[in-house]
Amino acid sequence: MRRVAALCLCLAGLVLGGGVAYAAPEIGLYLCPRCYGYRPVAPHVYADGQASDAQIRSALDNLEGASARVRGVYSDLASDPEWLLCLSEACNLSVRTGPRAMAYLDRFVFVTARGTSVTILAHELAHAELHHRVGAFHFLTGAVPAWFDEGLAVYISRDTRYLSLREGRILGCDDAGRISPPADAGEFRRRAATESHALYTASACKAMDWLARHGGPQGVIAMEASLRRGGQFLP
């Protein structure tokens, strides 16, 4: 029943977020990993049946690194998504062009071989953590602006494509010619198809501005708890 409920939530989220084109295969995989030839390789982690031991070890090590990055903001993780790892060449050939990895609310994360870096895994885990802490209903009804969801994930994952870092410390973001990122998830996804780098950079800058005004990580945690109780996002 937990998986069926997750299916309904994920479908609702994808409709609202304009991501229906990515939905069906991964949701079917989540409902029955073994039906698709996936096998458990760690608690809540499945890998495709043709993935090598070396690929699996590398992915699991990077998952540990990703969890550490997210704990750098949250200390303790409240979410516990399932991870569906499509690692082998054969598996990746069967996956149509799409995101390197994608979190489906706080329920599961689908990851291709291109998405197994610590940075990308941390980005998706950051999404799952926020979605869990806010609550699926509140998240799906737009309680969190898309720019904040994405910008916070960039910040937590310490993504050097959009942030300037020195010795692991975030110095800032590239806000030259910053555009205005949208709050609507569907619009964000549509615009990301042609202006991805500008959107994620702008979202990271805007999220970091928010953090500076609201007390940093503790402000994020307090805001998420407020939204879960039905409060409003503070700009």
LINTA-V605723 format. One record per pair of residues at least 12 apart in sequence whose C-alpha atoms are under 10 Angstrom apart, sorted by the first residue. I is the first residue (numbers start at 1). J is the second residue. D is the distance in whole Angstrom. If there is no record, write none. Layout:
# LINTA-V605723
I|J|D ; I|J|D
This chain:
# LINTA-V605723
2|31|10 ; 2|107|10 ; 3|27|9 ; 3|30|8 ; 3|31|6 ; 3|32|9 ; 3|107|9 ; 4|27|10 ; 4|30|10 ; 4|31|7 ; 6|27|9 ; 6|30|9 ; 6|31|9 ; 6|104|9 ; 6|105|9 ; 6|106|9 ; 6|107|7 ; 6|108|9 ; 6|136|10 ; 7|23|10 ; 7|24|10 ; 7|27|7 ; 7|28|9 ; 7|30|9 ; 7|31|8 ; 7|104|9 ; 7|107|9 ; 8|27|10 ; 9|104|9 ; 9|105|8 ; 9|107|9 ; 9|136|7 ; 9|137|8 ; 9|140|8 ; 10|23|8 ; 10|27|8 ; 10|103|10 ; 10|104|6 ; 10|105|7 ; 10|106|9 ; 10|107|8 ; 10|108|10 ; 10|136|9 ; 10|140|9 ; 11|23|7 ; 11|24|9 ; 11|27|9 ; 11|104|9 ; 12|137|10 ; 12|140|8 ; 12|141|10 ; 13|104|8 ; 13|105|8 ; 13|136|9 ; 13|137|9 ; 13|139|9 ; 13|140|6 ; 13|141|9 ; 13|185|10 ; 14|104|8 ; 14|105|9 ; 14|140|9 ; 14|185|9 ; 14|186|9 ; 15|140|10 ; 15|186|9 ; 16|140|7 ; 16|141|8 ; 16|142|9 ; 16|184|9 ; 16|185|7 ; 16|186|7 ; 17|140|9 ; 17|142|10 ; 17|146|9 ; 17|184|8 ; 17|185|5 ; 17|186|4 ; 17|187|8 ; 17|188|8 ; 17|189|7 ; 17|190|9 ; 18|184|10 ; 18|185|7 ; 18|186|5 ; 18|187|8 ; 18|188|9 ; 18|189|7 ; 18|190|8 ; 19|185|9 ; 19|186|8 ; 19|189|8 ; 19|190|9 ; 21|98|9 ; 22|96|9 ; 22|97|9 ; 22|98|7 ; 22|99|9 ; 22|102|9 ; 23|104|9 ; 25|95|9 ; 26|84|9 ; 26|95|10 ; 26|102|10 ; 26|104|9 ; 26|108|9 ; 26|109|9 ; 26|110|7 ; 26|111|10 ; 27|104|9 ; 27|108|9 ; 27|110|9 ; 29|84|8 ; 29|110|9 ; 30|46|10 ; 30|82|8 ; 30|83|9 ; 30|84|7 ; 30|104|10 ; 30|107|9 ; 30|108|7 ; 30|109|9 ; 30|110|9 ; 33|46|7 ; 33|47|9 ; 33|48|9 ; 33|84|8 ; 34|46|9 ; 34|47|10 ; 34|48|9 ; 34|49|9 ; 36|48|8 ; 36|49|9 ; 37|49|5 ; 37|50|9 ; 38|50|9 ; 38|51|9 ; 38|84|8 ; 38|85|8 ; 38|86|9 ; 39|51|10 ; 39|84|9 ; 39|85|10 ; 40|83|10 ; 40|84|9 ; 41|53|10 ; 41|56|8 ; 41|57|9 ; 41|60|9 ; 41|85|10 ; 42|56|10 ; 42|60|8 ; 42|83|10 ; 43|80|10 ; 43|82|8 ; 43|83|9 ; 44|80|8 ; 44|81|7 ; 44|82|5 ; 44|83|6 ; 44|84|9 ; 44|108|9 ; 45|60|9 ; 45|63|10 ; 45|81|9 ; 45|82|6 ; 45|83|5 ; 45|84|6 ; 45|85|8 ; 45|108|10 ; 45|109|10 ; 46|82|8 ; 46|83|6 ; 46|84|5 ; 46|85|6 ; 46|86|9 ; 46|110|10 ; 47|59|10 ; 47|83|8 ; 47|84|6 ; 47|85|5 ; 47|86|6 ; 47|87|7 ; 47|88|9 ; 47|91|10 ; 47|111|10 ; 48|84|8 ; 48|85|6 ; 48|86|5 ; 48|87|7 ; 48|88|7 ; 48|90|9 ; 48|91|7 ; 48|92|10 ; 49|85|10 ; 49|86|9 ; 49|87|9 ; 49|88|8 ; 49|90|10 ; 49|91|9 ; 50|86|9 ; 50|87|8 ; 50|88|6 ; 50|89|8 ; 50|90|7 ; 50|91|8 ; 51|85|9 ; 51|86|8 ; 51|87|5 ; 51|88|5 ; 51|89|8 ; 51|90|9 ; 51|91|8 ; 51|113|10 ; 52|87|8 ; 52|88|7 ; 55|85|10 ; 55|87|7 ; 55|88|8 ; 55|113|9 ; 55|116|10 ; 56|85|8 ; 56|86|10 ; 56|87|8 ; 56|88|10 ; 58|116|8 ; 58|117|9 ; 59|85|8 ; 59|87|9 ; 59|111|10 ; 59|113|9 ; 59|115|9 ; 59|116|6 ; 59|117|8 ; 59|118|9 ; 59|121|9 ; 60|85|10 ; 60|116|9 ; 60|118|10 ; 61|116|10 ; 61|117|10 ; 61|118|9 ; 62|116|7 ; 62|117|6 ; 62|118|5 ; 62|119|9 ; 62|120|10 ; 62|121|7 ; 62|122|9 ; 63|83|9 ; 63|116|8 ; 63|117|8 ; 63|118|7 ; 63|119|10 ; 63|120|10 ; 63|121|6 ; 63|122|8 ; 63|125|9 ; 64|118|8 ; 64|121|9 ; 64|122|9 ; 65|117|9 ; 65|118|6 ; 65|119|9 ; 65|121|9 ; 65|122|8 ; 66|116|10 ; 66|117|8 ; 66|118|5 ; 66|119|7 ; 66|120|8 ; 66|121|6 ; 66|122|4 ; 66|123|8 ; 66|124|9 ; 66|125|7 ; 66|126|9 ; 66|156|9 ; 66|157|7 ; 67|118|9 ; 67|121|8 ; 67|122|6 ; 67|123|10 ; 67|125|7 ; 67|126|9 ; 67|157|10 ; 68|118|10 ; 68|122|8 ; 68|157|10 ; 69|118|9 ; 69|119|9 ; 69|121|10 ; 69|122|6 ; 69|123|9 ; 69|125|10 ; 69|126|9 ; 69|155|10 ; 69|156|7 ; 69|157|6 ; 69|158|8 ; 70|121|10 ; 70|122|6 ; 70|123|8 ; 70|124|10 ; 70|125|7 ; 70|126|6 ; 70|127|10 ; 70|129|8 ; 70|153|9 ; 70|155|10 ; 70|156|6 ; 70|157|7 ; 70|158|10 ; 71|122|10 ; 71|126|9 ; 71|156|9 ; 72|156|8 ; 72|157|10 ; 72|217|9 ; 73|126|9 ; 73|155|10 ; 73|156|7 ; 73|216|9 ; 73|217|5 ; 73|218|8 ; 73|220|9 ; 73|221|9 ; 74|126|9 ; 74|129|9 ; 74|130|10 ; 74|156|10 ; 74|217|7 ; 74|218|8 ; 74|220|9 ; 74|221|7 ; 75|217|10 ; 77|125|10 ; 77|126|10 ; 77|128|10 ; 77|129|7 ; 77|132|10 ; 77|133|10 ; 78|106|10 ; 78|128|9 ; 78|129|7 ; 78|130|9 ; 78|132|7 ; 78|133|7 ; 79|106|6 ; 79|107|8 ; 79|125|8 ; 79|126|9 ; 79|127|10 ; 79|128|7 ; 79|129|5 ; 79|130|8 ; 79|131|9 ; 79|132|6 ; 79|133|8 ; 80|106|7 ; 80|107|8 ; 80|108|8 ; 80|125|9 ; 80|128|8 ; 80|129|8 ; 80|132|9 ; 81|103|9 ; 81|104|9 ; 81|105|9 ; 81|106|6 ; 81|107|5 ; 81|108|5 ; 81|109|7 ; 81|125|8 ; 81|128|7 ; 81|129|9 ; 81|132|9 ; 82|103|10 ; 82|104|10 ; 82|106|9 ; 82|107|6 ; 82|108|4 ; 82|109|6 ; 82|110|9 ; 83|103|9 ; 83|107|9 ; 83|108|6 ; 83|109|5 ; 83|110|6 ; 83|111|7 ; 83|121|10 ; 83|125|10 ; 84|101|10 ; 84|108|7 ; 84|109|6 ; 84|110|5 ; 84|111|6 ; 84|112|9 ; 85|101|9 ; 85|109|8 ; 85|110|6 ; 85|111|5 ; 85|112|6 ; 85|113|8 ; 85|115|9 ; 85|116|8 ; 86|101|10 ; 86|110|8 ; 86|111|6 ; 86|112|5 ; 86|113|6 ; 86|114|9 ; 86|115|9 ; 86|116|10 ; 87|111|8 ; 87|112|6 ; 87|113|5 ; 87|114|8 ; 87|115|9 ; 87|116|9 ; 88|112|9 ; 88|113|7 ; 89|112|10 ; 89|113|8 ; 91|112|8 ; 91|113|9 ; 92|111|10 ; 92|112|7 ; 92|113|7 ; 92|114|9 ; 95|112|8 ; 98|112|9 ; 99|111|9 ; 99|112|8 ; 99|114|9 ; 99|115|8 ; 100|112|5 ; 100|113|7 ; 100|114|5 ; 100|115|5 ; 100|116|8 ; 100|117|10 ; 100|120|8 ; 100|121|10 ; 101|113|9 ; 101|114|8 ; 101|115|5 ; 101|116|8 ; 101|120|7 ; 101|121|8 ; 101|123|9 ; 101|124|7 ; 102|115|9 ; 102|120|9 ; 102|121|9 ; 102|123|9 ; 102|124|6 ; 102|125|9 ; 102|127|9 ; 102|128|10 ; 103|121|10 ; 103|123|9 ; 103|124|5 ; 103|125|7 ; 103|126|9 ; 103|127|7 ; 103|128|6 ; 103|131|10 ; 104|124|9 ; 104|127|9 ; 104|128|8 ; 104|131|9 ; 105|124|10 ; 105|125|10 ; 105|127|7 ; 105|128|6 ; 105|129|9 ; 105|130|9 ; 105|131|6 ; 105|132|7 ; 105|135|9 ; 105|136|7 ; 105|139|9 ; 105|140|9 ; 106|124|10 ; 106|125|8 ; 106|126|10 ; 106|127|7 ; 106|128|4 ; 106|129|7 ; 106|130|8 ; 106|131|6 ; 106|132|5 ; 106|133|9 ; 106|135|9 ; 106|136|8 ; 107|128|7 ; 107|131|9 ; 107|132|9 ; 107|136|10 ; 108|124|10 ; 108|125|9 ; 108|128|8 ; 109|121|9 ; 109|124|7 ; 109|125|8 ; 109|127|10 ; 109|128|8 ; 110|124|9 ; 111|124|9 ; 118|157|8 ; 118|158|10 ; 118|159|10 ; 119|153|10 ; 119|154|9 ; 119|156|9 ; 119|157|5 ; 119|158|7 ; 119|159|6 ; 119|160|9 ; 120|153|9 ; 120|154|9 ; 120|157|7 ; 120|158|10 ; 120|159|8 ; 121|157|8 ; 122|153|8 ; 122|154|9 ; 122|155|10 ; 122|156|7 ; 122|157|5 ; 122|158|9 ; 122|159|9 ; 123|150|8 ; 123|151|10 ; 123|152|9 ; 123|153|5 ; 123|154|6 ; 123|155|8 ; 123|156|7 ; 123|157|5 ; 123|158|9 ; 123|159|8 ; 124|150|10 ; 124|153|7 ; 124|154|9 ; 124|157|9 ; 125|153|8 ; 125|156|9 ; 125|157|9 ; 126|149|9 ; 126|150|9 ; 126|152|8 ; 126|153|5 ; 126|154|9 ; 126|155|9 ; 126|156|7 ; 126|157|8 ; 127|149|7 ; 127|150|8 ; 127|152|8 ; 127|153|6 ; 127|154|10 ; 127|156|10 ; 128|149|10 ; 128|153|10 ; 129|153|10 ; 130|144|9 ; 130|149|8 ; 130|152|9 ; 130|153|9 ; 130|220|9 ; 130|221|9 ; 130|224|7 ; 131|144|9 ; 131|149|9 ; 131|224|9 ; 131|228|10 ; 132|224|9 ; 132|228|9 ; 133|221|8 ; 133|223|10 ; 133|224|6 ; 133|225|7 ; 133|226|10 ; 133|227|9 ; 133|228|7 ; 134|221|9 ; 134|223|9 ; 134|224|5 ; 134|225|6 ; 134|226|8 ; 134|227|6 ; 134|228|5 ; 134|229|8 ; 134|230|9 ; 135|224|9 ; 135|225|9 ; 135|227|8 ; 135|228|6 ; 135|229|9 ; 135|230|10 ; 136|228|9 ; 137|228|9 ; 138|227|7 ; 138|228|7 ; 138|229|9 ; 138|230|7 ; 138|231|9 ; 139|227|9 ; 139|228|9 ; 140|185|10 ; 142|183|8 ; 142|184|8 ; 142|185|8 ; 142|233|10 ; 143|183|10 ; 143|224|10 ; 143|227|7 ; 143|228|9 ; 143|230|9 ; 143|231|8 ; 143|232|7 ; 143|233|6 ; 144|183|8 ; 144|184|9 ; 144|185|9 ; 144|223|10 ; 144|224|9 ; 144|227|8 ; 144|232|9 ; 144|233|7 ; 144|234|10 ; 145|181|10 ; 145|182|8 ; 145|183|4 ; 145|184|6 ; 145|185|7 ; 145|188|10 ; 145|233|8 ; 145|235|10 ; 146|181|8 ; 146|182|7 ; 146|183|5 ; 146|184|6 ; 146|185|5 ; 146|186|9 ; 146|187|9 ; 146|188|7 ; 146|189|9 ; 146|203|9 ; 147|180|9 ; 147|181|6 ; 147|182|6 ; 147|183|6 ; 147|184|8 ; 147|185|8 ; 147|188|8 ; 147|199|8 ; 147|200|8 ; 147|201|10 ; 147|202|8 ; 147|203|5 ; 147|204|8 ; 147|205|10 ; 147|206|8 ; 147|207|7 ; 148|181|9 ; 148|182|9 ; 148|183|8 ; 148|203|6 ; 148|204|8 ; 148|205|10 ; 148|206|8 ; 148|207|6 ; 148|208|9 ; 148|210|9 ; 148|235|10 ; 149|183|9 ; 149|185|9 ; 149|203|9 ; 149|204|9 ; 149|207|9 ; 150|181|10 ; 150|185|10 ; 150|188|9 ; 150|199|9 ; 150|200|7 ; 150|201|10 ; 150|202|10 ; 150|203|6 ; 150|204|7 ; 150|207|9 ; 151|181|10 ; 151|199|9 ; 151|200|6 ; 151|201|8 ; 151|202|8 ; 151|203|4 ; 151|204|4 ; 151|205|7 ; 151|206|7 ; 151|207|5 ; 151|208|8 ; 152|200|10 ; 152|203|8 ; 152|204|6 ; 152|205|9 ; 152|206|9 ; 152|207|6 ; 152|208|8 ; 152|210|10 ; 152|211|9 ; 152|220|9 ; 153|200|10 ; 153|203|10 ; 153|204|8 ; 153|207|9 ; 154|200|8 ; 154|201|8 ; 154|203|8 ; 154|204|6 ; 154|205|10 ; 154|207|9 ; 154|208|10 ; 155|170|8 ; 155|172|10 ; 155|173|9 ; 155|201|10 ; 155|203|9 ; 155|204|6 ; 155|205|9 ; 155|207|8 ; 155|208|7 ; 156|170|10 ; 156|204|10 ; 156|217|10 ; 158|170|7 ; 158|204|10 ; 159|201|10 ; 159|204|10 ; 160|173|9 ; 161|173|9 ; 161|174|9 ; 161|197|8 ; 161|200|9 ; 161|201|8 ; 162|174|7 ; 162|175|9 ; 162|197|8 ; 162|198|9 ; 162|199|10 ; 162|200|7 ; 162|201|5 ; 162|202|9 ; 162|203|9 ; 162|204|7 ; 162|205|9 ; 163|175|10 ; 163|200|10 ; 163|201|8 ; 163|204|8 ; 163|205|9 ; 172|204|9 ; 172|205|8 ; 172|208|8 ; 173|201|7 ; 173|202|8 ; 173|203|10 ; 173|204|7 ; 173|205|6 ; 173|206|9 ; 173|208|8 ; 174|198|9 ; 174|201|7 ; 174|202|8 ; 174|204|9 ; 174|205|8 ; 175|198|9 ; 175|201|7 ; 175|202|7 ; 175|203|10 ; 175|204|9 ; 175|205|7 ; 175|206|9 ; 176|198|10 ; 176|201|10 ; 176|202|9 ; 177|198|9 ; 177|202|9 ; 178|198|7 ; 178|199|9 ; 178|201|8 ; 178|202|6 ; 178|203|9 ; 178|205|8 ; 178|206|9 ; 179|198|7 ; 179|199|7 ; 179|200|10 ; 179|201|9 ; 179|202|6 ; 179|203|9 ; 180|198|9 ; 180|199|8 ; 180|202|7 ; 180|203|8 ; 180|206|9 ; 181|198|9 ; 181|199|6 ; 181|200|8 ; 181|201|9 ; 181|202|6 ; 181|203|6 ; 181|204|10 ; 181|206|9 ; 182|199|9 ; 182|202|10 ; 182|203|9 ; 183|203|10 ; 188|200|10 ; 207|235|10 ; 210|234|9 ; 210|235|7 ; 213|235|9 ; 214|234|9 ; 214|235|9
